[in-house]
């Protein structure tokens, strides 16, 4: 027989009048290969069909099943129950709007982030669908691919003290996103234009340096390295400020 697991899970459905936030207890017998996602699915199928949580891929690709696991953000599908104590506390990610129980709306938050960081290639070149793909050095392509691995799970945002205090902070994922375009040779934005996006306390200079984002990224993105790169670039851009015209040369 496996261990007896005790789950304390946050329950609250804001769409039900009179419903109040509470912690609810469940018990399951652990078996080999059990992930936290499997355990939650067992609870919903066998014990409580009203339990709400998100999932899509079950392979740590979509980021949907992120939640607070014993106080730390993580992916339910990637977390083996065998790595946890027998008592497991589950809460929804902070910062994001609560849908119900463990389900939060990361989609709207990340959509707004994409707009704020202008996450698309800025170029004056006319698109030619018949033209060959623009060639790129392998080293550059690999450097761009690394930040592109972000699955937008929200773990870095949930663990960030600044994001928990300020709802206008871009977070590590936003800074990571800007860093990706800074090294893309196809993007024609100037340092002045990038400074407008991320050169403030809402962006690269709002981080207090605790690096919980780097510690809790489930796919181990080099967020500390990205922050240092973007902050350095924006500091250099800021030093070029024309104080009279408040412009960057």
N, C-alpha and C positions, 0 to 999 in steps of 0.2 A: 504493500500500500504506500501511496505517496503521502506527502505532508498534507495536513489540513490547513488551507489558506483562509485567512480572515481578511475580507475587504471592507474598508470604510470608504464609501463613495459619496461624493457630493451630489445631492438631488435638489433640483429646483427648476420648475418650468414657468418662466415669466408669462406665458400665454394662458395659464390657468389662474383665474381669479382666486385670490385667497391662498394660493400656494406659497409656502415659506421655505427659505433655504434651510437645509438640514443635511446631516450625514446619515447614511443608511448602511446597515451591516449585512454582509452576505458571506457565506462559507462555501468553499469548493474543495474537492480533493484534487491535489496536484498530480499530474502524470507527466511522463517523460516527453520532452520537446514542447511543453506548454509555453506559449508566449502570453503576454498580458492581453493582447488582442483576442486570443483564443479563449482566455479566461472570461473576458467581458462578453464574448459571444455566447459562451456557455451560460453565463448569468442571465443574459437576455432571453435565451432560448428555453432555459430550464427553470429559472427562478422568477424573473421579472421582465416581461416583454415591454414594459414602459421605459426601461433604461435607455437613455439617449447618449450615443457617442458616434464619432465619425470614422469612416474607413472607406478606402477604395481599392488600393493595390495589394495590400498586405505584404509588400516587399520593400518598404522604406524608400519608395520612389515618389509617392504623391504627397506625403507630409500631412495627410488628413487626420491621422490618429494621434497627433501630438497632445499631450496632457501633462499635468503635474503629477509625478510619480514619487511618492514619499518626499515631496517638497522640491523635487528637481524636474525640470521639463525634459521630456523624452518621448520617443515614439512607442506606442503600445505594441506595434507589430514587430519591433526590433528588440524589445525588452523581454528576456526570458525570465519567467517567474523564479527559476532556480537561482538567479542572481540576486533575488530580493529576500528580505526576511519573511517570515510566515504571515506577518500582519502588514497589509498594503493599504496605503492611504492614497486615494485618487481625487484630484481636483481639476477643474477646467483651467486652461491657460488664462492668466491675467492679461490685461491690456485690451484684449479683443472683446467684442460684444458677445454676450452670452446668448446662445440659442436655447439651451436647456441641458441640465445635468453636465455632462462632460463635453458637450458640443458647443463650439464657438465659431463665430463668423470671421475667419481669416481672409476669405475671398475679397470682401469689401475693403478691408484694410490694405491688402496687397495691391488691389486695383488702384486705390488712391495713391499708393506709394509709386507705382509705375508712372502715373500721371505727374506727380510732383518731381520725380527724378528724370522725367522725359526719357524713359527707357526705350529709345529707338534710335536708329542710325540717323544722324543729322547730316544731310549732304545736299548740295545744290545740283548734283549730277542727275541728269534725266535717266530714269530707269529704262533699260532696253531689255525686254524679255527674250530677245533673240541672241543677246551677247553671251559670250562665255563667262563663267564665274570668275570673279576677280581673284587672282592668285595671291596667296599669303604665305609668308614664311612659317614653317612648322613650329618654330619656337614661339612666334606670336600667336598662332592658332591655339597652341597648348596653354599659353598664358591666359587667353580669353576663355578657354573652356573651363579652367579651374573655378572661377567665380560663377560660371554658368551652371555649375553642378547644384547650386542652391535649389532646394525643393520647396521653399516657401512654407515650411512647417510652422514657423513662428516661435520655435524654441529659443532662439537668440533674443527675440523681442521680449518674450515672457521673463527671461532671466536678467534683463537689463534694468538696472536701477533707474537710469534716466528715462527710459521708455515708460516705466511704471509711474513716474512722477509727471512727465511731460507728454501730452498726447500729440504734440507737433514734432517730436523727435523722429528722425528717419530710421534710427536703429542701425545695427550692424548690417542687416540685410540690405538696407537702402544704400549705405556707404559702400558695401560690397558691389552693389549694382552700378553705382557711379564709377567705381574703380574699373569695372569691366569695360565701360565705354571709353574711359581715359586712355586705355592702351589699344583701342581698336583703330587702326589706321584709316578706316573708312569713315569714321566720324569726324566732321569738320568743325566742331565747336571749339571756340577759343577758351583759354584759361579763364577769361573774364566771364564767359557764359557758364562755365562749370562752377565758378566761384559763387555765382548767383544761386545756383542750385544747392550746393553743399558746403559753402564756405561760411558757416555761421554756427551758432549754438544749437540750431535745429538739425545740423548736419555733423560734419567731421569734428567740430570743436565742442560739441555737447557731451561727448563721451568722457566719463570721469576715470576711466582706466582700470576698472575692476576686472574686465575681460571675462565676465561670466558667459558672454556670448560665445567666446572661443572655447571655453570649457564644456559648454553644453550643446554645441552643434552636433547633431547625431550623425552627420556625414563628414565631420572633421574638416570643414572648410578652414583655411588659414585666415580667419577673420581679423586676428590681431595684426597680421602682416598687411592685410588690405587696408585696415584703418590707418596704419602707419604710413602707407604709400599715399593714400588720399589726403591725409592731414599734411604730409610733407609738401605735396603738390599745391594744396590750397594755401599753405603758409608762404610758399614761394610766390604764388600769385598775389597774395595779400601785400607782400613787401613791395610790389610794383604799383600799388595804388597811387594814383594822383590825388592827393588830399584836396586839391582845389575842385577838381571835376568829379572826384570819387569814381574814377574809372581805372581799369586795369589795362596797362599798355600791352 
